Amino acid sequence: MRSTPRRHRLLAAGLVAALALTATACGSGDDSASDKPDATASPTADATGDKGGSLADALADKLKEHGIDVDDWKDGGWKNWEKDKWLAEAKDFVNPVIDELWKPERMQSAEEANKTISAKDASADQGISDLEPAPVEATPEKTPYHRSAAPVGKVFFDSPEGSKVCSGTVVKDVNHPGRSNLVWTAGHCVHAGGSGGWYRNIVFVPAYNDLGKSESDLSNASPQEIAPFGPWWADWAATSDEWIAGGSETGGAGAAYDYAILHVKPEAGDRSLEETVGSALDVDFSTPSASEAGSMGAWGYPAAAPYNGLRMFKCLDRPGRLSLDSALPTMYRIGCTMTGGSSGGGWFRVVDGETKLVSNTSIGPSDNTWLAGPQLGRGAEQLYDMISTRYGGQ
């Protein structure tokens, strides 16, 4: 452990390991291009993708409440980042669908959310940080991703600095079994924190670049290979009050509460995300101590060098403790070489033979040797219960 101040970075992606994420995760791992998701797993196309009388209407009304015309927004008004028009309160989230905005080339050009946090490694006398872990080299996930890690995907969004990317995970909805539309990610992937507001045009793409194709090969890839389950628009998002109040471009006091939940809908069709992907993971809110948690894995799409955001990677390690401040909750920390682009990616552990999400990637050092994620305690569970109860069935 270092006692001197260091620079840490909020990473936009996820890590991971040899944990089974889907029922087929222990299959052959055949990389054949003919191994594509079943046709029944794709959303049923319709003219608009809207669900009349649901959240879409509420979001349109909310834009009007703030003096913003929905058509103007879709015609490019969302690019206006004037401070007084950047919606920031928890209740103000808006994200109306803009058909075909996230085309393959736009997804490919999105950059990692390269945020940094100035934080000292915890001093030994605080007694709640363990020695810095040894680096664990991230390894590529087996392709096709829809077979090996279907719940994992990329979160795309627009910020004042341009198009950005994080990672996310399909999680179960306890109130709507088998029909979840919930995605877990990091708070800094949806909201800028105390100095800003909600990001815009947030979409989730599960199993992005299903066959792990290179940049040159991706130019000739079919839409199904790039987004095998299509793009899913966030029609509601929730993050912690602590991130909204204390999060910042340098991390701030919100880092220990850096988690978020998206409720999503398909750009076209009306099947649920869980039905479409065929898999979702439970969330573990028990906050096990690092010494009792066992091994943790993390999946995601690192986008900063030496990675390019096109392939899914994973790390596996036993967690230690990291404290940014004695007044803040302790975070989990594992060794991993994932870079920017992995924030929001799920951390998983096995409980009684079942893989569960226990944290998400939040911060890491500038030399990309480890990652840290928040403990998901009562506050995270209340956030999950709220979005499931209010919006889960829509």
TAMO-V962361 format. One record per residue. OMEGA is omega in whole degrees, -180 to 180 (NA if undefined). Layout:
omega:OMEGA
omega:OMEGA
//
This chain:
omega:178
omega:180
omega:-180
omega:180
omega:178
omega:175
omega:178
omega:-177
omega:170
omega:-174
omega:-179
omega:176
omega:-176
omega:179
omega:174
omega:-171
omega:-173
omega:177
omega:-179
omega:-179
omega:-179
omega:180
omega:-178
omega:-175
omega:-179
omega:-179
omega:-172
omega:-177
omega:-180
omega:-178
omega:-176
omega:179
omega:179
omega:-179
omega:-177
omega:176
omega:176
omega:180
omega:-179
omega:-179
omega:-179
omega:179
omega:176
omega:-176
omega:169
omega:-171
omega:-172
omega:-176
omega:-178
omega:172
omega:-174
omega:176
omega:-177
omega:-176
omega:-178
omega:180
omega:-180
omega:180
omega:177
omega:178
omega:-179
omega:175
omega:-180
omega:179
omega:-180
omega:177
omega:-178
omega:178
omega:-177
omega:-180
omega:177
omega:179
omega:-177
omega:179
omega:177
omega:179
omega:178
omega:180
omega:179
omega:-178
omega:176
omega:-174
omega:-176
omega:178
omega:178
omega:-175
omega:-170
omega:-176
omega:-179
omega:-177
omega:-171
omega:-177
omega:174
omega:-177
omega:-178
omega:-178
omega:171
omega:-173
omega:174
omega:175
omega:-178
omega:175
omega:-176
omega:-178
omega:178
omega:175
omega:-176
omega:-177
omega:-180
omega:-177
omega:178
omega:176
omega:-170
omega:180
omega:-179
omega:176
omega:174
omega:-177
omega:176
omega:169
omega:-176
omega:177
omega:-177
omega:-177
omega:174
omega:174
omega:-178
omega:172
omega:177
omega:178
omega:179
omega:-177
omega:174
omega:180
omega:173
omega:-177
omega:178
omega:180
omega:-178
omega:175
omega:179
omega:175
omega:-6
omega:-176
omega:-179
omega:176
omega:-173
omega:-175
omega:-174
omega:-178
omega:-177
omega:178
omega:-180
omega:175
omega:178
omega:178
omega:177
omega:178
omega:177
omega:-180
omega:180
omega:-179
omega:-177
omega:-178
omega:172
omega:175
omega:180
omega:-176
omega:174
omega:179
omega:-179
omega:176
omega:-173
omega:-179
omega:-179
omega:-175
omega:179
omega:-177
omega:-177
omega:171
omega:-175
omega:179
omega:178
omega:178
omega:-180
omega:178
omega:-177
omega:173
omega:-179
omega:-174
omega:-176
omega:-179
omega:-171
omega:-177
omega:-177
omega:-177
omega:-179
omega:171
omega:-171
omega:178
omega:-178
omega:177
omega:176
omega:179
omega:180
omega:178
omega:-180
omega:-180
omega:-168
omega:-177
omega:178
omega:-176
omega:178
omega:-179
omega:-179
omega:-180
omega:-177
omega:-180
omega:179
omega:-177
omega:177
omega:177
omega:-179
omega:178
omega:-179
omega:-180
omega:-172
omega:179
omega:179
omega:176
omega:-179
omega:-176
omega:176
omega:175
omega:166
omega:177
omega:177
omega:173
omega:-174
omega:174
omega:-179
omega:177
omega:-180
omega:-177
omega:-171
omega:178
omega:-180
omega:179
omega:176
omega:175
omega:177
omega:-178
omega:-179
omega:-174
omega:-179
omega:179
omega:-171
omega:178
omega:-179
omega:177
omega:176
omega:164
omega:-171
omega:175
omega:-180
omega:175
omega:176
omega:178
omega:-177
omega:175
omega:179
omega:179
omega:-179
omega:177
omega:-177
omega:-179
omega:180
omega:-177
omega:174
omega:-176
omega:172
omega:174
omega:-180
omega:-179
omega:-175
omega:-179
omega:178
omega:176
omega:-179
omega:-177
omega:-178
omega:-173
omega:-174
omega:-180
omega:174
omega:175
omega:178
omega:179
omega:174
omega:-177
omega:178
omega:-173
omega:179
omega:-178
omega:10
omega:179
omega:179
omega:176
omega:-176
omega:-177
omega:178
omega:179
omega:-179
omega:174
omega:177
omega:-178
omega:171
omega:-174
omega:168
omega:-178
omega:174
omega:176
omega:176
omega:-180
omega:-178
omega:-180
omega:-178
omega:177
omega:176
omega:178
omega:171
omega:176
omega:177
omega:174
omega:179
omega:-179
omega:178
omega:-178
omega:178
omega:-175
omega:-178
omega:180
omega:180
omega:178
omega:-174
omega:168
omega:-173
omega:171
omega:-179
omega:178
omega:-179
omega:176
omega:-179
omega:178
omega:-179
omega:176
omega:-175
omega:178
omega:175
omega:-180
omega:-180
omega:-176
omega:176
omega:-178
omega:-178
omega:179
omega:171
omega:179
omega:179
omega:177
omega:177
omega:179
omega:-177
omega:168
omega:-178
omega:-177
omega:-174
omega:180
omega:178
omega:180
omega:178
omega:178
omega:178
omega:-180
omega:-180
omega:-176
omega:177
omega:-176
omega:-175
omega:-170
omega:-172
omega:-176
omega:-176
omega:NA
//
